[in-house]
Amino acid sequence: MPTLETVQIISLIACVLLFVAGIFKPVFMPLSYMVCLYNNLPHHFEFLYEMRFEPIIAITGLIRVLLVRDAFKKISIRYDKINLYLFYFLLTIALSFSVSMDYKTSWNAEIYDFIGVLLVYIMMMVSITDEKNIRIFIWGYIIIIAFLAYEPFYYYLTGTEIDFARTEQYGVVYKGRVGILSGHVAMGNIMNQMIPLALFSIMSIRSKVLRIPAAIPLLIFFTGLLITKSRGGVAGFIFFIALLTYYSKNRLRNGILGGLLILLLLVASGSFVSTLDRIDSGAVEGRLGGFFHGVEMLLKGRILGVGPGCFALARGYYFHYTLQAHNLYGEIIGELGIPGAIAGFFLLWRVIKNNGEILSKLKSADNGNQYLYYTTMGIHISLIVRLFVSLASHGLYIFHWYFVAAMSIIISKLTINQNEGRTMNKIMIESFQKTK
């Protein structure tokens, strides 16, 4: 079994190779930056921190993708309504930051990392220009997260316990030490949001032989979900099965199969059962408490919010309880106030509406693009699952929201162009036949 040090060296090599590839094919640039950002390479290699490796990758990558044709058009607020609503949402974050309870906390806790998220969003919007690029990026995203999961899997397989505080309550919990998988709830949520992407990416592959290796990330995400012992993760997976049934053509058959899968997990997985048993009224009240405290912050006069990343600080100040929101909706209301909550709602509404329109077009269009249909279904269900688990977790500034938004725009524009191309071909054929 490779050591964690070996895996980090592989990550660094992958980052550099993707960066070099990105010079020739820009879609690899955001993937290179994501490897650096989400593997937290400067943390593992001190010399990278000293040479400012992350900013170099970010700035150089951004400059490269902005050289792509129509780059500035694609990130303008006129290009798509999602861009417009995202612009309004960013304004509310800036407004909230201007009245933050603690500027240093806002900057260190959220804003600095969120700038990286926005850079990836811009790189995606500009560099993903066709269906082939969509395939490259989505599989790259899936592989990056699956690779990140190696660390908690390593601890699991070697029996290395790192979260002693939770062992008494939950039993041994496995997660990463640093980065986006360093919290067991965060890891459970990320595994949940990746499962729909991985599943529908497999379904989009026509070759049954290729589906076998393509299923490895899905297995990793599902197993990773179980070893986190996250209550929200387990509840999110059950909700995912329900969504899968709802969106399927044969609801009765798939509902029965989904029910049998849950039953099998209840019988065969002690981890699944023990985690499910910990979902009680106290846990639900605790998560709702984050929502109500967010609302109460408004009532205490923080109309523009307490500042990005300052929820726990404000909670301690107002309620003598310094815990994070553990509720996305309480987090956005508390941190960004009324303007942020309104802008966030419209941004989310537009993304969901956009996805629905894409699915409707691809489902009804003659010879519709099945790959884009499955991909859209994957990101759509992934978004809804993440919104559900966010009833019990925060994460307003995570990358996944903006990944779904960017991909929704990209697929929408591609779908429109393909439909227009089919219409033009049909008109030309009919015109030729009449002339003949």
N, C-alpha and C positions, 0 to 999 in steps of 0.2 A: 504494500500500500504506500503510495507517495506521501512524503511528509508535507506538512503545511508550508514549509519553507520552499519546497520544490514547486508546489502549486502556485505560490506567489511569484516565483521566477517565471513560470509559464505564463502567468497573467501579464507580467511586464513585457515579455517577448511578444505576446499576442497584441498588446497595446501598441507597441512600436511597429509591428508588421501591418496592423490595421491602419495605422497612421500613414505609413508609406503607401499602402494600397489606396488610401483616401486621396492622395495627391493625383492619382490617375482616374479613380472612380469615387467621386465625392461622398457617396452613400456610406462608405466605410469610415468617414471622419467622425460622425456622431457615435458610432460604435466604439471607435478608439477612445474617445473621451469618456464614454460610459464605463469602459473597462477600467480606466484610470480612476474615475470618480467613485464607482461603486465597489471596487476592490480596495479602495483607499490606499493606493500604491505608495504615496509619500509616507504613510504611517509605517509601512513595512520596510521601506528602503529610505534611510535617512538622507542619503545623498540626493535623492529625488526632491526632497523638501528643500534642501539647500540650493539646488539648481533651478527651483521654481518650475518643476516639471509639469504640474497640473495646469498652471496659467499658460505655459508655453503651448501645450497641446490644445487648450481651449481657444486661445487667441489665433494661433496659426490655423487650426481647423476651421474656425469661423471665417477667417479671411479667405481661405480656399473655397468654401462653399458659396460665399457671397460673389464669387467670380462666375458662378453658374448663370446661365441665361435666365432672365426675368426673376432673379433672386429677390430683389427689393419689392417687386410686385407681389410675390407670394407671401411676404410677411407684412404687407400693408393692411390697414384696417378695411380697405375697400375690396380686398380679394375674396373675403368670405365673412359672413356674420359672426362666425365663431371667433375669428381674429378681432372683430370689433368688440364683442363682449369680453374677450380676454383682455383687451386694452383697458376697458372700463374697470375690470376686476383688478388689474395691476395698479390702476390709479387709486383704488380704495386701499390697497396694501401700502402704497406710498403715503397716502393720507393718514392712515393709522400709524405708520412708522413716525410721521412728523409729530404725533402727540403721544408717542410710546411712553409707558411708565419707566422704562429703562432702555436707552438706545443701545447700550453695549449688549444687553441680553438679547434684544431683537436681532442685532446684527450677527452675533455669534451663534445663536440658537437656530435661526431660520434664514435670514436674508442672504447671508453669504452662500449657503448651499443652494438656496432657491435661484440665485443668479445662474448657477451651473445647470439647473433644470431648464431655465429659459433658454440657455445657450443650446442645449440639446434639442429643444423644441424648434428653434430657428434653423438649426442644422438639418433636422428632419424635414421641415417644410420646404427647404430649398433643394436638398440633395435627392429626395425620393421623387423621381420623375415618371416612373412607369411601374408596371406590374412586377417586373424582374427585381427592381429596387425594393419594392414592398416585401417580396419574399426574402431577400437578403437581410433587410433590417429586422423583420419580425423573427426570423430564425436566429439572427444574431442576438436579439434581445432575450429570446428563450434560452439560448446557450449560455449567455452571460449570467443569468440568474441561476440556472442549473449548476454552473461552475461555482458560483458563490456558495451554493448549498453544500459544497464538498466539506467545508470546515465543520459545520454542525454534524454532518454524517461521519466525519472522521472521529469526532468526540463520541458519537453514538457507538460506532463500531469498536472503538478502543476503550469504551467505558469511562471516558474522561468527563468528570463532573465539574462544571464551571459556575453554576448558579446555585450555590449552597443555600442561599436565603429562601429559595422556593422549594427545596427538596422535601422539607418537612410537610409542607402543604400539599404539593402536587406529585411528589416523587421526582425522579431525575428529569430535568428539563434540558433539552439540547437546543443550542442556538450558536450564533457567531459571537466572537468577543468584541469585534469592532465593525462599524458600518451598518448597512441597512438591515442586516439580519441579526443584529446584536440584542434585540428584544424578542422574547418568545411570542408576544402578541404581534409584533411587527412581522416576524418571520411567518407566523400562521397566516396573516393577512396577505403577504406577498405570495405565498404558496397558493392561496385561494385565488388570487387574481390571475396567476399564471396558468392554472389548470384549464380554464376555458380556452385561452390562447393556444396552449399546447394541443388540446383535444381537437379543436377545429382546424388547426394547421395540419394535423395528421389526416383528418377527413378530406382535406383539399388535395392530398397526394393521391394520384391515380394508381401508381404502382403499389401492389400489395406487399412486394418484397421490401420496398423502401419504407413502408409504414412501420416495419419492425424496429429498425434503429431509431426512427423518428419518435417512437413511443417511449424511449428512455427518459427524456426530460419529464414527461407526464408522470412516469413512475417515481421519479425523484421528487417532484412537487407533492405528490400524494403522500409519499412516505415522510417527507419533510413536514407536512401538515400534522401528521400523527405524533411525531417525536417532539414537537413543540409543546404539546399538551395545552394548547390555547383554546379556551372555551369559544371565543369568537371564531376561531378557525374551524372548529367542528361544526358550529351552527352555520357558518358560511358555506361549508361543503354540502350540508343537507339542503340549504337554500339553493345552491347551485343545481343539485339534482332536481329540485322542484322546477327551476327555470328551464332546465334542459327538457323536462317533460312538457312544460307549457309551450315552448317554441317548436316542439317536434311535430311532424305531420301525423304520426300515430301516437296520440297521447296515452291511450289506454295501455298499449303494449309497453311503451317506454316508462310509463308510470309504474307498471308492475315490475319491470326490470330494475328501476331505480329503488323501489321499495325493497326488493330482494337484496340489492347491494347494501342498503342501510342495515337490513336485518342481518346480513352476513357479517358486517362490521361489528354489530352489537354482540354477535355470538363469538366471533373469532378474535377481535381486537380488545384486549383489556385496556389499552391506552385510550381507545375511542370511548369505551363505556365509562371509565373513571373520569375522563374529561367532561363528558356529557352530564355526569352526576353532579359536577360542581356548578352547573348552571342553576342557580336558585334565585329566590326573590331578592336576597341581599345583593347579589352580583348585578341584577337588573337595576335595582335602586341606585347602586353606586354609579353605574353608567349614565343613568338618567340625571343623577346629581350634577354631572358635568354640563348637561344641557341647561338645567335650571340655574346653575351658577353663572353660565354665560349670559342668560337672560337678565339675571339680577345685576350683573355688571353694567348692563344698559340702564337699568333703573336707577343705578347709583350715579348716573350722569355721563358714563363713558359711551356716548352716542357714536363716536368714531372708533371705538374699540380701545383696548388696553395696550395694543401694540403687537405686531407679529412675534410669536414665541414667548409672550409674556403671560400666558394664561395661568401657569402655576404660580408665578410671582404675584399676580393680582389676586389669585385665589387665597394665597397666604395672607395678603394684606387685608382683604375684605372678610374672609371667612375662616382665617387661621387654619387653613388646610392646604398644604403645598403639594398637591397632586396634579398631574396633567389632566386635561379635560376627559380623556378616554371616551370622547363623544365628538365626532367631527362637527356636528351641527351646533353644539354648544361652543366648540372651539372657534368656528367662523363668526358666530354672533358676538362672543366675548372679545376676540382679538381684533376683528375688523369692523365691529359695530353694524349699524343699520345699512350703511352704503355697501359694505362688503357682503352682507347677507343677501341683499337684493341683486348685486352684480353677480355673485356666485350662483344664485338661483337661475338667472337668465343664461349664464354661460352653460351651466349643466343642462338646462332645458333645451338649449339650441343643439348641443352635442347629441342628446338623446333623439331629438326630432330629426336631425341630420341622418343618424344611423337608421332610423325607421324609414326615411325616404329612400335611402340607398337599398335597403333590403326589399322594399316594395318594388323598386325599379328592376332590380336584378331578378326578382322572383317572377315578375310578369313579362319582362322583356323576352323577345324571341331569341333563343340561343344565348341566354344570359350568361355572364361570366361566373362560373361556379366557384372559381378560386376567390374572387372578390366577395362573393356572397358568403362563403364560409369564414373568410377573414373578418368581414364586418360583423357577422354573428358572434365570432369569438371575442372581438373587442367590446361589442355591445353587452354581452352577458357578463364579461369580465368587469365592465363598469358597474353594472347593476349589483353584482355580487359584492364589489368593493364598497358601494354605497350602503349595502345592508350591513356588512361587518363594521362599517364606520359608526353604527349606532353604539358600538362598544369600544371604539378606538378613534384616536385623532390621526392626523396626517394630512393636513391641508396643503402642505407644500411638497408632497412627494411627487416623483416623476410621472407616475402612472396616469394621473388625471390628464396631464398635458400630452402624454403619448397618445391616449385615446382621442383627444381633441384634434391633434395634428393628423393622425391617421384617418379620422373621419373626414376631414377636409380633403386630404389627398385622394382617398378612394372616391369621394363624391365628385371631384373634378374629373377623375379618370373615367368614372362611370358615365358622366355627361358626355365626355368626348367620344367614348366608345359607342354610345347610343346615337349620337349625331352622325358618327361614321357609318353605322349600320343604315340609318335613315337615308343618308346621301347615296350609299351603294344601291339601296332599294329603288330610289328615284331614278338613278342612272340606268339600272337594269330595265325598269319599266319603260323609260324613255327610249332605250335602245330597241326594245321589243316592238314598241309602237312604230318606230321609224322603219324597222325591218318589215 
